[in-house]
Amino acid sequence: MRKRSLTAATTLAVLFSSAALAATPAVADSTQLLPVRQTGDIVVDAVHQQVFISDPLNGKIVVTDYAGKVVKQLTANLSGVEGLELSADSGTLYAAVQDLDAIAVIDTATDTETGRYEVGDKPRSVALAGGKLWFGYGGSAEGNLGSVDLAAEDHKVTLDQDGNSWYAAPLLDAAPGSNTLVAGAPSQSPAVLASYDVSSGTPAQMATTREAGSNLGDFQVTPDGQNVVVASGAPYYQQVFRTSDLNEAGKYVTDAYPNSVAIAADGTLAAGISGSYEPDVYIFKPGSGEAVRTYDFPNTGTTSGSDLLARGGLAWDPNGSRLFAVTSNSEGAYSLRVLDAPTKAASTVTVDAPATAPRAKQLTVKGKVASKVAVPAGTRLTVTRTDLESPKGKALAAAVTKADGTFSFTDTPPAGGKVKYTVAYAGDADHAADSGSDTVEVSRAKPTLTVNNNGKVYAYGKDVTFTAHLGKTYTNRTVEIWADPFGGDKPNKLVKSGKVNSDGNLSVTLDLKRDTKVTAKFKGDSRYQPASAASTVGAKVSVSTSVSNHYKTKYTWNHTYYFFHKTKNPLITTKMSYYPGRAQKFQFEVYYQGRWYPGDPAYFKLGSDGVSKVNITGDHGQDVGWRFRVRSSYINSASGDTVNSTTHGAWKYFTFTQ
């Protein structure tokens, strides 16, 4: 069995009552993965600030620091290593190596093996008592007790120390410096427990019992040697027996499948279970049968249940400031959890502020500090307000708890927006620290923000000035102007940002080549809310049409006409602002009896250079004397895209002669 404390201390008071328990989160705890496939035992070396964990399957001892970080792995000839025990001065670690029938001796200052005791058949557990190193050993139906005389120069090994053989190698434990040794049959139902007086160097059995439940997982003798606390799979609590007669003397109620016990030097008890959906560890202070704190480990695997506490997987730092717990998940991954200040009752600070509130008006914030150990009335709590004017937080007057842990305070928020009130409890010798917060949405005035030119349409490439106007605000006078040209290939872009002038205006000039949405944005300040205003303007395309293959031009009939011989086909060339997939609308009309009559329009794709050429073919002998006109246009949407405003080119007039 492991040695969890190094000095004898106060008697562990055992009470018979228990209370309903609620799992609470750990404070400032940490977790590190362990390079193991199984764990056998865990001990804590406070002198060198390190933790030893045995891995029987891998045949090694993993050494971590107090943060759980692996600093060394002892792997040489340790096949089947399980039980661990520290010397009284924490200078030597003894490790039972089952497969090699030996006990390894390890110097904890250097974490190196310095020797071995050949002890016989499959030692499983080790414990120091009465000046000797005791070990439980043996195969099936051949379990027994043996000892190593550490004071003898030859470290004499004595086997068969118990006339009543055990069904298997028993687990052992003893209080530091005591003459009382306790042995138990692991994983046996009913569990067998025996106590011995080893003051003479030979174990004299004091008592035995078969009432220690079933499927024994772990046990530990109290620091004064008067009691032993047992964790068996059933009953669903940790039993307490007097070592003198092994009569039951109390219990610590936990939940189904107890599997671990660890007792600090001052008598504080950590009781663990193998429970997927219940708290895993329960902390009981000396003199109390009600858990002061519980731990419910998270789920790091793939099943619904949480990580499980390993059998015998708890060990204290001797001063009780830390509790170390070995856990495993559904994927077979093991972790070492370092639980900080576990003897302090967990505290929970809840804060309840109004959901909304008007700025510059008094509001009331309420809350409560809850703990399984009542927080004294009059406890002062720090209060911090975080808002747009105090983004790093501003300390307010302390809040004070009432007898039931509740508190309240008033405040007049000077700033609007999200205002967070944080209340912190510093904790004390009996309580862990905690803090809570709540947020109020405090009203802000709505500012005036406009941008001009909405709905206007401009020629292609026109330089247009846009002016954003910002009305009254508090401290922020900065406006952003964004331009978002139509078309997926052009991003919305910040084109100007700055403070408005004394008239509240900020202007920017844009070269418009596409329809564009111009947006002015004000990010707000502590008294005025954010705002935006948009103006959408149109930009026409650039379109020009030229005529070729004519033999002359002449101004007649109020227009310039192109004259073609009847043997020539007019070639109409259109140049238009290019956009992928764009087509020009080509319109053809004929003049008859004082009116222009349209033909069916057609759309012609533009080349990548923006050029479209239309050759007007046919029997132009029939067209002699008739008057015609053509026009090229961009029609929003119908021309294949929507990035510009509809634009019509100029009419081109022509006629045919002989």
C-alpha positions in Angstrom: 0.0 0.0 0.0 1.1 3.5 -0.6 2.4 5.9 2.1 0.3 9.1 1.8 1.6 11.0 4.8 4.9 11.1 6.6 4.1 12.1 10.2 1.5 11.0 12.7 -1.1 13.6 13.4 -4.5 14.0 15.0 -7.0 11.2 15.4 -9.4 10.8 12.5 -12.8 11.5 13.9 -15.5 9.2 12.3 -19.1 10.1 12.3 -22.0 8.0 11.2 -24.1 10.6 9.3 -23.9 11.8 5.8 -25.7 14.3 3.7 -26.7 14.7 0.1 -23.8 15.8 -2.0 -23.5 18.1 -5.0 -20.4 18.0 -7.3 -18.5 21.2 -7.5 -15.8 22.3 -9.9 -12.1 22.4 -8.8 -10.3 25.7 -8.5 -6.8 26.2 -10.0 -6.5 22.4 -10.8 -4.4 20.9 -13.5 -4.3 17.7 -15.6 -1.4 16.0 -17.4 -1.5 12.8 -19.5 0.5 9.8 -18.1 2.5 7.5 -20.3 1.1 4.3 -18.7 -1.2 1.5 -19.7 -2.2 0.7 -16.1 -1.6 2.0 -12.6 -0.8 0.1 -9.5 0.0 2.6 -6.8 0.8 6.2 -6.2 2.9 8.0 -3.5 3.8 11.6 -2.9 7.4 12.7 -2.0 7.0 16.1 -0.4 10.7 16.6 0.3 11.6 16.5 -3.4 8.2 17.7 -4.7 7.5 14.6 -6.8 4.9 11.9 -7.4 5.6 8.2 -8.1 3.1 6.1 -10.1 3.7 2.4 -10.8 2.6 0.8 -14.1 2.6 -3.0 -13.8 1.8 -3.6 -17.5 4.6 -1.5 -18.9 6.9 -2.5 -16.0 7.9 1.1 -15.0 7.6 3.8 -12.4 6.6 7.2 -13.8 7.9 10.3 -11.9 6.1 13.6 -12.1 6.5 17.0 -10.5 3.8 18.6 -8.4 2.2 20.0 -11.6 1.8 16.5 -13.0 4.5 16.9 -15.6 6.5 13.7 -16.2 10.2 14.3 -15.3 11.5 10.7 -15.4 10.5 7.1 -16.2 12.2 4.3 -14.3 12.0 1.3 -16.7 14.9 -1.1 -15.9 13.8 -4.6 -14.8 10.5 -3.5 -13.2 8.1 -5.9 -14.8 4.9 -6.2 -12.8 5.8 -3.3 -10.4 2.9 -2.4 -8.2 3.0 -1.5 -4.5 5.0 1.6 -3.5 6.1 2.9 -0.1 8.2 5.9 1.0 10.7 5.9 3.9 9.9 8.1 6.9 12.5 10.7 5.7 11.2 10.5 2.1 14.7 9.5 0.9 13.9 6.0 -0.2 11.1 4.5 -2.3 10.4 0.8 -2.0 8.7 -0.9 -5.0 7.2 -4.4 -5.1 8.2 -6.0 -8.4 6.0 -9.0 -8.8 7.4 -10.7 -11.9 11.0 -10.5 -10.5 10.2 -11.7 -7.0 11.9 -8.6 -5.6 11.6 -5.3 -3.9 13.4 -2.4 -5.7 15.1 0.2 -3.6 15.1 3.7 -5.2 17.0 6.8 -4.1 14.4 9.6 -4.4 17.0 12.4 -4.6 18.3 11.1 -7.9 15.4 8.8 -8.9 17.7 5.9 -9.5 17.6 2.3 -8.3 20.3 1.6 -5.6 19.5 -2.0 -4.8 17.1 -4.9 -4.6 15.8 -7.4 -2.0 15.1 -10.8 -3.3 12.0 -11.7 -1.3 10.2 -14.7 -2.8 7.0 -15.3 -4.8 5.4 -12.2 -6.4 5.5 -9.4 -3.9 2.5 -7.1 -4.5 2.3 -4.6 -1.6 4.8 -3.0 0.8 4.4 -1.1 4.1 6.7 0.2 6.9 5.8 -0.7 10.5 7.6 -1.6 13.6 11.0 -0.8 12.1 10.6 -3.3 9.2 9.5 -3.3 5.6 6.6 -5.6 5.3 5.3 -7.1 2.1 2.3 -9.1 0.9 3.3 -11.8 -1.6 2.2 -15.1 -3.1 0.3 -16.6 -6.0 -3.2 -18.0 -6.0 -4.2 -19.6 -2.6 -0.6 -19.0 -1.4 -0.7 -15.4 -0.2 1.3 -14.5 2.9 3.3 -11.9 4.8 7.0 -11.3 4.7 9.4 -8.7 6.1 12.8 -7.1 5.4 14.9 -6.1 8.4 16.1 -2.7 7.4 18.2 -2.4 10.5 20.2 -5.6 9.9 23.3 -5.2 7.8 22.3 -8.1 5.6 18.7 -6.9 5.3 17.4 -10.3 6.4 14.3 -11.4 4.6 11.7 -13.5 6.5 8.8 -15.2 4.7 5.7 -17.0 5.9 5.0 -14.5 8.7 1.3 -15.3 8.8 0.2 -18.8 9.7 -3.2 -18.3 8.0 -2.3 -18.1 4.3 -4.2 -15.6 2.2 -6.1 -16.5 -1.0 -3.8 -14.1 -2.9 -1.0 -11.7 -2.1 -2.6 -9.2 0.4 -2.5 -5.4 0.3 -0.8 -3.8 3.3 -0.8 -0.5 5.1 0.3 1.0 8.4 0.3 4.4 10.0 3.6 6.2 9.9 5.9 5.1 12.7 3.3 2.8 14.2 3.4 -0.9 15.2 0.0 -1.7 13.7 -0.1 -3.4 10.4 -3.3 -4.1 8.4 -3.7 -6.5 5.6 -6.6 -7.0 3.2 -7.5 -9.4 0.4 -7.9 -7.4 -2.8 -10.8 -8.1 -5.2 -12.3 -10.7 -2.9 -15.9 -11.2 -1.9 -16.5 -11.1 1.0 -13.4 -9.0 1.7 -11.1 -10.3 4.4 -9.3 -7.8 6.7 -6.7 -8.6 9.4 -4.8 -6.4 11.8 -1.4 -7.2 13.5 0.8 -5.9 16.2 4.4 -6.0 14.8 6.2 -4.4 17.7 8.1 -7.6 18.4 9.3 -8.0 14.9 6.8 -10.9 14.3 3.2 -10.2 13.3 0.8 -11.0 16.1 -2.7 -11.0 14.8 -5.1 -8.8 16.8 -8.3 -9.3 14.8 -9.8 -10.4 11.6 -13.1 -9.7 9.8 -15.0 -10.8 6.8 -17.4 -7.8 7.1 -15.3 -5.4 4.9 -17.7 -5.6 2.0 -17.0 -7.2 -1.3 -14.4 -6.6 -4.0 -11.9 -4.8 -1.8 -10.2 -2.0 -3.7 -8.2 0.1 -1.2 -7.8 0.9 2.4 -5.7 3.1 4.7 -4.8 3.2 8.3 -5.5 6.5 10.1 -2.5 8.6 11.1 -2.9 7.6 14.8 -3.2 3.9 13.9 -6.5 3.6 15.7 -8.8 3.0 12.7 -8.7 1.8 9.1 -10.9 3.2 6.3 -11.9 0.6 3.7 -13.1 1.1 0.1 -14.8 -1.9 -1.3 -17.1 -2.1 -4.3 -20.0 -2.7 -1.9 -21.4 -1.4 0.3 -21.7 2.0 -1.3 -19.7 3.9 1.3 -16.2 3.8 2.8 -16.4 1.6 6.0 -14.4 2.4 9.1 -13.0 -0.3 11.4 -11.1 -0.1 14.7 -7.7 -1.7 14.1 -7.7 -3.2 17.6 -10.7 -5.5 17.1 -11.8 -4.7 13.5 -15.3 -3.9 14.7 -17.0 -1.3 12.4 -16.7 2.2 13.9 -18.4 4.4 11.3 -18.7 5.1 7.6 -18.2 7.9 5.1 -21.2 7.8 2.6 -20.1 8.3 -1.0 -21.8 6.4 -3.9 -21.7 3.2 -5.8 -18.4 1.3 -6.2 -15.9 2.8 -3.7 -12.4 2.1 -4.8 -10.0 4.6 -3.2 -9.0 6.1 0.2 -6.4 8.7 1.1 -5.9 10.3 4.5 -3.9 13.4 5.0 -1.6 13.9 8.1 -4.3 16.1 9.8 -6.9 13.4 9.3 -8.7 14.9 6.3 -10.1 12.1 4.2 -10.4 11.8 0.4 -12.8 9.0 -0.5 -13.1 7.9 -4.2 -15.4 5.8 -6.3 -15.5 4.4 -9.8 -18.5 6.3 -11.0 -19.3 7.5 -14.5 -22.2 9.8 -13.6 -21.6 10.7 -10.0 -18.9 12.8 -8.2 -15.6 10.8 -8.2 -13.9 12.2 -5.1 -15.4 13.3 -1.7 -13.4 15.3 0.8 -14.2 14.9 4.5 -12.6 17.2 7.1 -11.6 15.8 10.5 -14.6 15.6 12.8 -17.2 15.8 10.1 -19.2 13.1 8.3 -20.4 15.5 5.6 -18.3 16.0 2.5 -16.9 19.5 2.4 -16.2 19.2 -1.3 -16.7 16.9 -4.2 -15.0 16.5 -7.6 -16.7 15.2 -10.7 -14.1 14.6 -13.3 -14.9 15.5 -17.0 -15.2 13.2 -19.9 -12.1 13.1 -22.1 -13.1 9.9 -23.9 -15.8 8.9 -26.4 -18.5 7.5 -24.2 -21.1 9.4 -22.3 -19.7 8.7 -18.9 -16.9 10.7 -17.3 -13.3 9.7 -16.7 -12.9 7.1 -13.9 -10.8 7.2 -10.8 -8.2 4.4 -10.8 -8.3 1.8 -8.0 -6.2 3.2 -5.1 -5.6 6.3 -7.3 -5.6 9.0 -4.6 -2.6 10.4 -2.6 -2.2 13.6 -0.5 0.6 16.0 -0.3 1.4 15.6 3.4 0.4 19.1 4.3 -3.0 18.6 2.7 -2.6 21.5 0.2 -2.9 19.2 -2.8 -4.6 15.9 -3.7 -3.3 13.8 -6.6 -5.7 11.6 -8.5 -5.1 9.1 -11.3 -7.9 8.7 -13.8 -8.5 6.9 -17.1 -10.9 7.5 -19.9 -12.8 5.1 -22.3 -9.9 5.1 -24.7 -7.4 3.8 -22.1 -5.7 7.1 -21.6 -4.5 7.8 -18.1 -4.1 11.2 -16.5 -2.7 12.7 -13.3 -5.0 15.3 -11.9 -3.6 17.8 -9.4 -6.4 19.1 -7.2 -5.4 22.4 -5.5 -6.6 23.3 -2.0 -9.0 20.4 -1.8 -9.7 20.8 1.9 -11.3 24.2 1.3 -15.0 24.1 0.7 -15.9 25.0 -2.9 -17.6 28.4 -3.2 -19.9 29.6 -5.9 -20.6 33.3 -6.5 -23.7 34.0 -8.5 -24.5 37.5 -9.7 -27.9 38.7 -10.9 -28.2 42.0 -12.6 -31.1 43.5 -14.6 -31.1 42.5 -18.2 -31.5 46.1 -19.3 -31.2 49.5 -17.6 -31.3 53.2 -18.6 -28.0 55.0 -18.5 -27.3 57.3 -15.6 -30.1 55.7 -13.6 -29.5 53.7 -10.4 -29.8 49.9 -10.7 -29.5 47.1 -8.1 -27.4 44.0 -8.5 -28.1 41.0 -6.3 -26.2 37.7 -5.7 -25.2 35.0 -3.4 -22.0 33.2 -2.2 -22.9 29.6 -1.7 -20.9 26.9 -0.1 -21.4 23.6 1.8 -19.6 25.4 4.6 -21.5 28.6 5.3 -19.7 31.8 4.5 -19.6 34.1 7.5 -22.0 37.1 7.5 -20.2 40.3 6.9 -17.8 38.9 4.4 -16.5 41.6 2.1 -16.7 41.0 -1.7 -14.8 43.0 -4.3 -17.0 44.5 -7.0 -15.7 45.6 -10.4 -17.6 47.3 -13.2 -16.4 46.9 -16.7 -17.8 49.2 -19.4 -16.9 51.2 -22.5 -15.4 54.0 -20.2 -13.5 51.5 -18.0 -12.6 48.6 -20.3 -10.0 47.4 -17.8 -12.5 47.5 -15.0 -13.3 50.0 -12.2 -13.4 49.0 -8.6 -16.7 49.9 -6.8 -17.5 49.8 -3.1 -17.3 46.3 -1.6 -20.5 44.2 -1.2 -21.1 42.5 2.1 -22.7 39.1 2.6 -25.7 38.5 4.9 -26.1 35.5 7.1 -27.6 33.4 4.3 -24.7 34.4 1.9 -26.8 36.8 -0.1 -25.6 40.3 -1.0 -26.8 43.3 -3.0 -25.4 46.7 -4.1 -26.5 49.7 -6.2 -24.7 51.5 -8.9 -25.4 54.2 -11.4 -23.7 53.3 -14.7 -22.2 56.3 -16.4 -21.7 54.5 -19.7 -24.1 52.7 -22.0 -23.7 49.4 -23.9 -22.7 46.2 -22.2 -21.9 46.8 -18.6 -20.4 43.8 -16.6 -20.5 43.6 -12.9 -18.0 41.1 -11.4 -18.1 40.0 -7.8 -15.1 38.2 -6.3 -14.9 36.3 -3.1 -11.2 35.9 -2.0 -11.9 32.8 0.1 -10.4 32.0 3.5 -8.9 29.1 5.4 -12.1 27.1 5.0 -13.3 28.3 1.6 -11.9 28.3 -1.9 -12.1 31.6 -3.8 -14.6 32.2 -6.6 -16.1 34.9 -8.7 -19.2 35.5 -10.7 -20.4 38.1 -13.1 -23.5 39.3 -15.0 -24.0 41.8 -17.8 -26.5 44.6 -18.2 -27.4 46.1 -21.5 -27.5 49.9 -20.6 -29.3 52.1 -23.0 -27.5 54.6 -25.3 -28.9 57.5 -27.4 -29.3 57.0 -31.1 -27.1 59.4 -33.1 -28.0 61.0 -36.5 -25.9 59.6 -39.4 -26.6 60.3 -43.1 -24.7 59.9 -46.4 -25.8 61.8 -49.5 -26.4 61.0 -53.2 -28.7 58.0 -52.6 -30.5 57.0 -55.8 -28.4 59.1 -58.2 -27.0 57.7 -61.4 -23.7 59.0 -62.8 -21.7 58.7 -66.0 -19.0 56.0 -66.3 -15.8 57.1 -64.5 -17.4 60.2 -62.9 -15.6 61.5 -59.8 -18.4 61.8 -57.2 -18.0 63.3 -53.7 -19.9 61.5 -50.9 -20.4 63.2 -47.6 -21.3 61.5 -44.3 -22.9 63.7 -41.7 -22.7 62.8 -38.0 -24.9 64.5 -35.5 -24.3 64.9 -31.7 -22.3 62.3 -29.9 -20.3 62.1 -26.6 -16.6 61.4 -27.2 -16.3 59.6 -30.5 -16.4 61.7 -33.6 -14.8 59.2 -36.0 -16.7 57.9 -39.0 -15.8 55.3 -41.5 -16.8 55.4 -45.1 -17.0 52.1 -47.0 -17.5 51.5 -50.7 -18.9 48.3 -52.0 -18.9 48.1 -55.9 -21.5 45.8 -57.4 -20.1 42.4 -58.5 -18.6 39.5 -56.6 -15.1 40.3 -57.7 -14.9 43.6 -55.9 -14.8 43.6 -52.1 -16.4 46.0 -49.7 -13.5 48.4 -48.9 -12.8 51.0 -46.3 -12.1 54.1 -48.4 -11.8 56.7 -45.6 -11.8 56.9 -41.8 -11.4 60.1 -39.7 -13.0 62.6 -37.5 -15.8 64.7 -38.9 -15.2 68.4 -39.2 -16.9 71.1 -37.1 -20.0 70.8 -39.2 -20.1 67.0 -38.5 -19.1 66.1 -42.1 -16.5 63.7 -43.6 -16.2 63.5 -47.3 -14.5 61.2 -49.9 -14.4 61.3 -53.7 -14.9 58.1 -55.6 -14.2 57.3 -59.3 -17.5 55.5 -60.1 -17.3 52.7 -62.7 -19.9 50.4 -61.2 -23.1 50.8 -59.2 -21.9 51.2 -55.7 -23.2 51.0 -52.2 -21.5 53.6 -50.0 -21.9 53.1 -46.2 -21.0 55.4 -43.4 -20.3 53.7 -40.0 -20.1 55.1 -36.5 -18.9 52.7 -33.9 -20.6 54.5 -31.1 -19.2 55.6 -27.7 -20.2 55.2 -24.1 -23.4 57.3 -24.5 -24.4 56.9 -28.2 -25.0 53.6 -29.8 -23.4 52.5 -33.1 -25.0 53.6 -36.3 -24.7 53.2 -40.0 -26.3 54.8 -43.1 -26.1 53.8 -46.7 -26.4 55.4 -50.1 -26.6 53.4 -53.3 -25.7 55.1 -56.5 -25.7 54.0 -60.2 -22.8 54.2 -62.7 -23.5 53.9 -66.4 -21.2 52.0 -68.7 -18.9 53.6 -71.3 -20.4 52.9 -74.7 -19.4 54.1 -78.2 -20.5 53.0 -81.6 -18.7 53.4 -84.9 -19.8 52.7 -88.5 -17.6 51.5 -91.3 -17.8 50.5 -95.1 -19.7 53.6 -96.0 -18.6 55.9 -98.9 -19.6 59.3 -97.4 -21.4 61.0 -94.5 -23.7 63.9 -94.8 -25.8 65.9 -92.4 -29.4 65.6 -93.5 -32.8 65.0 -92.1 -31.5 66.6 -88.8 -28.8 63.9 -88.3 -25.5 62.8 -89.7 -26.2 59.9 -92.1 -23.8 57.3 -93.4 -24.2 56.5 -97.1 -23.6 53.0 -98.4 -23.6 51.6 -101.8 -26.1 48.8 -102.1 -23.3 46.4 -102.6 -21.7 47.1 -99.2 -22.7 45.7 -95.8 -22.6 48.2 -92.9 -20.2 47.1 -90.1 -21.3 48.4 -86.7 -18.6 48.3 -84.0 -19.5 48.8 -80.4 -16.9 49.4 -77.6 -18.3 49.0 -74.1 -17.0 48.7 -70.6 -16.2 45.0 -70.2 -17.5 42.6 -67.5 -17.4 38.8 -67.8 -20.4 37.4 -69.7 -21.6 40.9 -70.7 -23.6 41.4 -73.9 -24.7 44.5 -75.7 -28.3 45.0 -76.8 -28.4 45.9 -80.6 -31.5 47.7 -81.8 -32.4 48.2 -85.5 -35.1 50.6 -86.6 -36.5 51.8 -90.0 -38.2 55.1 -90.9 -41.5 55.1 -92.6 -44.1 57.8 -93.1 -42.8 60.0 -90.3 -42.2 57.3 -87.7 -39.4 55.0 -86.6 -40.4 51.3 -86.5 -38.3 48.9 -84.5 -37.1 45.5 -85.5 -36.5 42.7 -83.1 -33.5 43.5 -80.8 -30.7 41.1 -80.4 -27.9 40.6 -77.8 -24.3 40.2 -78.9 -21.5 39.1 -76.5 -18.6 41.4 -75.9 -15.1 40.2 -76.5 -12.6 40.4 -73.6 -11.6 43.7 -75.1 -15.1 45.0 -74.7 -15.7 45.1 -78.5 -18.7 43.7 -80.4 -19.0 43.9 -84.2 -22.3 43.5 -86.0 -22.2 43.1 -89.8 -25.6 44.0 -91.4 -26.1 41.7 -94.3 -28.9 41.2 -96.9 -30.1 42.3 -100.3 -29.5 46.0 -99.9 -30.9 46.7 -103.5 -34.3 46.6 -101.9 -33.1 49.0 -99.2 -32.1 51.8 -101.5 -33.8 55.1 -100.5 -34.9 53.8 -97.1 -33.6 55.4 -93.9 -32.3 53.2 -91.0 -30.8 53.7 -87.5 -29.1 51.4 -85.0 -28.1 51.7 -81.3 -26.0 49.7 -78.8 -27.1 49.6 -75.2 -26.3 48.0 -71.8 -29.4 46.7 -70.0 -29.0 45.9 -66.4 -29.6 42.2 -65.9 -30.6 41.5 -69.5 -27.1 42.2 -70.7 -25.8 39.4 -68.5 -24.9 41.2 -65.2 -26.2 43.8 -62.8 -23.0 45.7 -61.9 -23.9 48.9 -63.9 -27.0 51.0 -64.6 -28.8 50.8 -67.9 -27.0 52.8 -70.5 -28.0 53.6 -74.1 -25.5 54.5 -76.8 -26.1 57.1 -79.5 -28.2 56.3 -82.6 -26.3 55.8 -85.8 -28.2 56.7 -89.0 -27.5 55.3 -92.5 -29.1 54.8 -95.9 -28.3 52.9 -99.1 -27.8 54.3 -102.7 -27.2 52.8 -106.0 
